C-alpha cells in the first residue's frame, strides 16, 4: 500500500479501505510484475548483468523463491540483495500494540499476544502503525553469528517473571522472526555454524521456529537471501545438504566481461568529485590501465583466483591515482590535474591489502613484486592496442640516438613541455593517443608511451628517489 496523506490509524479504518493481506513474496511479485510491465529500470546501478544475472533474478522473483547469490567477492551480490527492497510496498500497516516484537499483519496476527489483543478490543480501539520498506530489510554476516542472533533464545528474565519455558512469552527472538513480513539476507553462508543452518532449514521448510527443543510454531513470512563464494559453498560439509536443497534459486554472478563495463563500474562506485576548485581530467588510456591491472590480477598465476579480485581493487586504485594527480596539481598550481603512469607508483597502499597470493605460485615473489608484474603487463596490453592504432614504435628510434628523458609523479607538466622542445617532431605521434594541447595531458601521453616502450624492452628505465629516467 502506498503512502497516503490520510492513512488509517486503527483497524476499523484499515478494513474500510479494503486493504488485503499479502505474503511478502506475493507483494514482491505484484510490484515486480508491475514495474516489469511498465518497462522500468529494475536494478539501477547494476552494470554488466543485463543479459546474464538479471534475467535469472527476474525468474526467481516470479517463481517466489528464496535465493542464493553465488560468486566471488566484489561481484555486487550485496547490492543485488539490497536492491530487492524496491519491489516492496512503500509501507505496510501493522498492529501497533505493546509487548510484541513483530510487525504483525493486522488481519492475520501471528503471535499469541497479538491475537489476544485483537480478540479483546473493538476494531476502532486497535492502533495501526506503518512500516516503511527501508526498514523491512536486515542483513547479517555469517562468521560469528549465533543461533540466538538470528533465530532466538530463551530469556532468563522472562522466566524469572513467571513465563512458561514452553511458550513464546519466554523467548527473545532473533533477526529472522523480527523480520516477519520482510527480507532477511545472510552473507557468506558457508561460514554459518551448522546449528544455525539447521534452524534456517526449519524456517525454509516449515516457516517455524524451534528454540532449545521447544517448538514455537509461527507462520513466519520472510524472503530469505544468501550469498556465498563458490570455492567454499561447493566444499563438502560447509553447507548442510538439507539447506542447499531448499534454496529455490541459485544466481551465479561474475566479473565484468568487457573492460569498458569495468571502467563504468569503477567510475560509478568511486564517486569522485572531479570538478571543483582542483578539477581532474583523466585520459581514457589511464582508466583503461587501471581496469586492466585488475583484469591481469584475475589472470595471474601468482594470485589466489579462488579468493577472487574484487571490483573494489579497481575502485581503490582509481581513487589513489586521482589523489596523486590532484596532490601534484595543488602543489604546482596546475589546472586541471591529469593522472600519469608515474602516479601508479602509489598503488601499493591501495592494492596490496586486496590481493591474496597463491602460496604455491608466488613462493619466490613478494607482494610488491607480484603487483609490479601485474601493472607492467597491464601497461603492455593497453599500449599494444594504441600502437596498432597510432604507429608509436617510431618513437623508440629516438632513444637509439642517445635521448634521455626523466619523468616523475611530482614533476610539473611544464618540465615535460621543455623536454619535448629538444626532441624530434615524431613525438607528435604520442599526442594522437589523447589529442589535446594542454601541457598536463601531453605529459601524461609522454609517460604512457615511455612506459609502453619499456614494457616491450625497447628502452631501459632507472628509478631514483621517485623519479624515473628512460634511455637507451
Protein Blocks (a to p, Z undefined) as FASTA:
>chain_A
ZZdfkbcfbfklmmmnopacddfklmmmmmmmmmmmnopafbghiahilmmmmmmmmmmm
mnopacdddddehilmmmmmmmmmmmpcfbdcddddehiabdcdfklcfbfklmmmmmmp
cfklmccddddfklmcccddfehpafklmnoccdfklmmnopafkbmklpccdfklmmgo
iacddehkllpcfklmmmmmmmmmnopaceehiacdddddddddddddfklmmpghkacf
klmmmmmbacdddddfbfklmmmmmmmmnopafehjldcdddfklmmmmmmmmmmmmmpm
kbcfknopafklmmmmmmmmmmmmmmmmmmnopacddddfklmmmmmmmmmmmpccdfkl
mmmbcfklmmmmmmmmmmmmmmmmmmmmnopmmmmmmmmnopacdddfkbcfklmmmmmm
mpcfklmmmmmmmgcfbfklmmmmmmmmmmmmmmnopaccddeehiacddZZ
